[in-house]
Amino acid sequence: MSFFKTISTCFYLGYIPFIPGTIGSLAGIFLYWFVLSKNIFLYSAVTVVLIFSGFYICTMAENEFKTKDDKKIILDEIIGIFISMLFIKKTIPAVIVGFLLFRFFDVSKILFINKIQKLNGGIGIVLDDVLAGIYTNIFLSFLF
């Protein structure tokens, strides 16, 4: 396995044959809850680094998979969840609602998300989830 496939599939979680986007989102929730939410500066820095490195990593993985936005690529869901929960108070209700809202926006592709997804390579792969994460974060900010 290549480095790009390993990272973009979140250490092969993306190879689980059913609901890979949901699996990626759950992995993002796990990392958020148990690892990153303890330090907002580290969390913010990791999120920014993942966004920009994700463009390249997902582009390279897409080239290796030889499929546009291959379903095995789930790094974008992790990035989207990180954005969804950024600056949101860490509570179980907020995480559950955040997860559900993010999945709604990511799957439905409403509010220009479908147009962003059509961009080439890792930019389209990552930015649609960034936008879904931003929408989720806005809703969570009002709700919580």
N, C-alpha and C positions, 0 to 999 in steps of 0.2 A: 504494500500500500504506500502511496505517496504521502508526503507531508500535507499537501493541500487537501487530499481526500480525507485524511485523518482528522484534520482540524475542522474542515467544513462540515463533516458528518458528526462532529462532537464525539470523537473517538468511537466511531462506528454506530452510534445510536441511530443515525439516519438510515441505517440498513434494516432496521426493524420494518417489516413489510406492511404494516398498517399504521395509519395516521402519523406519518413522520413529522408533520408540522406541529401537531399537538405534543408529540414526544419532545421535540426541540423546545417548545414553550415550557413544558414541565421541567426540562433540564435547566432552562433559564431561571425558573422560579426556585428550583433547588439551589442553584449557585447564588442567587440573590439572597435567599433566606438564610442559608447556612454559612456563606463565605463573605459576600461583599457588603451586605447591609450594615456591617459593624463600623465601617469607616467611609463616610460620605466622600472624602477626597479620593480615596483609592477607588471606590465605586465609580465616581465620575470619570476618573482618569482611564480606568479599564474600559468603560463604555465608549469614550472617545477613541481610544486606541483600537478597539474592536470594530467600530464603524469604519475607520479609514483603512485598517489592515484587511477588514472584511471585503472591501471592494476588490482588492488584489487576490486574496485567498479564494473568494468565490468565483472570480473570473478564471483563475487557474484550474480550480476544481471542475467548473463547467466545461472547460476545454478538455480535461482528462475524461470526464464522463461522456463527452460528445453528445450531450443533451442539454437543450436550453433550460435553465433553472431546474435542474434535476431534483426530484423529490428527496433524494438522499441528503442534499445540502440543507442543513438545519441551523447553521451558524447564524443565519439571518433572523430566525425566530428567537434565538437567545439574545441577540442584539435588540430586537424589538421589545422583548420583555424587560430588558435592562432599562430601556428608555421609558417604558410604561411605568415603571416603579421608581424612577429617579425623583428624589425629593418628596416621595409619598411616605407618610408615616407607616412603619412596618407593623401591620396588624393582620390577623388572619382574614377578617372581612375584606380589607383592602386588597390583599393578595388574590383572594378568590375572585372578587369583582374585576380586578386588573387582568387576571388570566382570561376570564370569560370575555371581557370587552376586547382585549387584544385579539383573541381568536376570532371574534365576530368581525372586527375590522380586517384582519388578515385574510379571512376566508371570503367575505362578501366583496372586498375590493371596491368599496364605495368611496366617494369624496376624493376622486382623482388618484386613488391608490392603483387602480387598474391601468391608468396612463403611465404612471411611474414604473410599474412592473415591466412595461414594454421596452424600457431602455436596455441597451446592450450590456451583456456581461454582468460582472459583480455589482455594478452600479444599480442596475434594475433589480437584481436579486436582493440587495441589501436595502435600497432606498424605499421600496414599498413597505418593508417591515419597520423601517425608521418612521415613516409617515403613520403607519398603524399604531406604533408606539407613542408617537406625539399625540394623536387623537385620544388614545387611551389615557395618557397622562393628563390631558386637559380635563376629561370627564372625571377622573379620579380626584383631581385637585378640587373640583367643585363638590364632589360627593363626600370626600373625607377631609 
